[in-house]
Amino acid sequence: MKKGDRNASKLQEIPMREYEKITLQERQERHKALHPNDDNIVKVNDNGEPVNGITWNKAGKHTKKMDKFYKEHIYTFIDRDMNKAWVRVAGFEEEE
């Protein structure tokens, strides 16, 4: 089994970056400057538990278009071979 990093010869050509020594307070201030709209408020649900994950905003054009499609169509059998397809329901008028 080989020992060491197989890319070590390539890494020698790339110089390491010089890091400046700053205090934690300065680091926090720099980070806050990069996120001006962040109020650092934890969102909670009705039970008072923090909400993690995705926060969904209002529906876009595609969602509205799909909702209209699902309202006007049904997914049903179209022949005796048990093939299914979306079929438009009668009663909805085309908008022009």
Sine and cosine of phi, psi and omega as CSV:
sin_phi,cos_phi,sin_psi,cos_psi,sin_omega,cos_omega
0.00,0.00,0.64,-0.76,-0.03,-1.00
-0.97,0.25,0.52,-0.86,0.05,-1.00
-0.93,-0.38,0.54,-0.84,0.06,-1.00
1.00,0.05,0.06,-1.00,-0.02,-1.00
-1.00,0.06,0.80,-0.60,-0.04,-1.00
-0.95,0.32,-0.25,0.97,0.03,-1.00
-0.99,-0.15,0.18,0.98,-0.07,-1.00
-0.87,0.50,-0.60,0.80,-0.01,-1.00
-0.92,0.40,-0.55,0.84,0.03,-1.00
-0.96,0.26,-0.57,0.82,-0.06,-1.00
-0.94,0.34,-0.38,0.93,0.01,-1.00
-0.92,0.39,-0.43,0.90,-0.02,-1.00
-0.97,0.23,-0.39,0.92,-0.06,-1.00
-1.00,-0.09,0.91,-0.42,-0.01,-1.00
-0.95,0.30,0.55,-0.84,0.04,-1.00
-0.97,0.25,0.57,-0.82,-0.03,-1.00
-0.97,0.26,0.64,-0.77,0.08,-1.00
-0.99,0.16,0.85,-0.53,0.00,-1.00
-1.00,-0.08,0.69,-0.72,0.06,-1.00
-1.00,0.06,0.58,-0.81,-0.01,-1.00
-1.00,0.00,0.89,-0.45,0.05,-1.00
-0.78,-0.62,0.35,-0.94,-0.01,-1.00
-0.98,0.19,0.25,-0.97,0.01,-1.00
-0.89,0.45,-0.61,0.79,0.01,-1.00
-0.88,0.47,-0.69,0.72,0.03,-1.00
-0.90,0.43,-0.63,0.78,0.03,-1.00
-0.89,0.46,-0.66,0.75,0.02,-1.00
-0.91,0.42,-0.65,0.76,0.01,-1.00
-0.91,0.42,-0.65,0.76,0.06,-1.00
-0.89,0.45,-0.67,0.74,-0.01,-1.00
-0.91,0.42,-0.67,0.74,0.03,-1.00
-0.89,0.45,-0.56,0.83,0.02,-1.00
-0.91,0.41,-0.48,0.88,0.03,-1.00
-0.98,0.22,-0.30,0.95,-0.03,-1.00
-0.80,-0.60,0.96,0.29,-0.10,-0.99
-0.93,0.37,-0.43,0.90,-0.05,-1.00
-1.00,-0.02,0.01,1.00,-0.03,-1.00
-1.00,0.08,0.91,-0.42,0.00,-1.00
-1.00,0.01,-0.08,1.00,0.00,-1.00
0.86,0.51,0.66,0.75,0.03,-1.00
-0.96,-0.28,0.80,-0.59,0.02,-1.00
-0.99,0.14,0.82,-0.57,0.02,-1.00
-0.98,0.19,0.66,-0.75,-0.01,-1.00
-0.83,-0.56,0.46,-0.89,0.05,-1.00
-1.00,0.00,-0.17,-0.99,-0.05,-1.00
-0.89,0.46,-0.47,0.88,-0.02,-1.00
-1.00,0.09,-0.04,1.00,-0.02,-1.00
1.00,0.08,0.15,0.99,0.01,-1.00
-1.00,0.01,0.57,-0.82,0.03,-1.00
-0.90,0.43,0.62,-0.79,-0.01,-1.00
-1.00,-0.05,0.83,-0.56,0.04,-1.00
-0.93,-0.38,0.40,-0.92,0.09,-1.00
0.99,-0.15,-0.45,-0.89,-0.13,-0.99
-0.99,0.13,0.69,-0.72,0.14,-0.99
-0.97,-0.26,0.91,-0.41,-0.07,-1.00
-0.99,0.10,0.70,-0.71,0.07,-1.00
-1.00,-0.08,-0.18,-0.98,-0.03,-1.00
-0.91,0.41,0.38,-0.92,-0.06,-1.00
-0.93,0.36,0.58,-0.81,0.01,-1.00
-1.00,-0.05,-0.13,-0.99,-0.03,-1.00
-0.88,0.47,-0.66,0.75,-0.05,-1.00
-0.90,0.44,-0.66,0.75,0.00,-1.00
-0.90,0.44,-0.68,0.73,0.02,-1.00
-0.90,0.44,-0.64,0.77,0.01,-1.00
-0.90,0.44,-0.67,0.74,0.01,-1.00
-0.93,0.37,-0.62,0.78,0.05,-1.00
-0.87,0.49,-0.66,0.75,0.04,-1.00
-0.91,0.42,-0.66,0.75,0.01,-1.00
-0.87,0.49,-0.73,0.68,-0.02,-1.00
-0.91,0.41,-0.50,0.87,0.03,-1.00
-0.96,0.29,-0.54,0.84,-0.07,-1.00
-1.00,-0.06,-0.18,0.98,-0.07,-1.00
-0.79,-0.61,0.39,-0.92,0.12,-0.99
-0.77,-0.64,0.49,-0.87,0.02,-1.00
-0.99,-0.16,0.94,-0.35,-0.14,-0.99
-0.58,-0.82,0.16,-0.99,0.05,-1.00
-0.95,0.32,0.66,-0.75,-0.05,-1.00
-0.91,-0.42,-0.21,0.98,0.04,-1.00
-0.44,-0.90,0.01,-1.00,-0.05,-1.00
-0.97,0.24,-0.19,0.98,0.01,-1.00
-1.00,0.09,0.21,0.98,0.03,-1.00
0.91,0.42,0.49,0.87,0.11,-0.99
-0.99,0.13,0.63,-0.78,-0.01,-1.00
-0.89,-0.46,0.45,-0.89,0.03,-1.00
-0.35,-0.94,0.25,-0.97,0.08,-1.00
-0.99,0.16,0.79,-0.61,-0.02,-1.00
-0.84,-0.54,0.72,-0.69,0.00,-1.00
-0.97,0.26,0.72,-0.70,0.00,-1.00
-0.99,0.11,0.71,-0.70,0.02,-1.00
-0.93,0.37,0.48,-0.88,0.03,-1.00
0.93,-0.37,-0.31,0.95,0.06,-1.00
-0.99,-0.12,0.76,-0.65,-0.02,-1.00
-1.00,-0.03,0.53,-0.85,0.06,-1.00
-0.96,0.28,0.70,-0.72,0.09,-1.00
-0.99,-0.12,0.71,-0.71,-0.02,-1.00
-0.87,-0.50,0.00,0.00,0.00,0.00
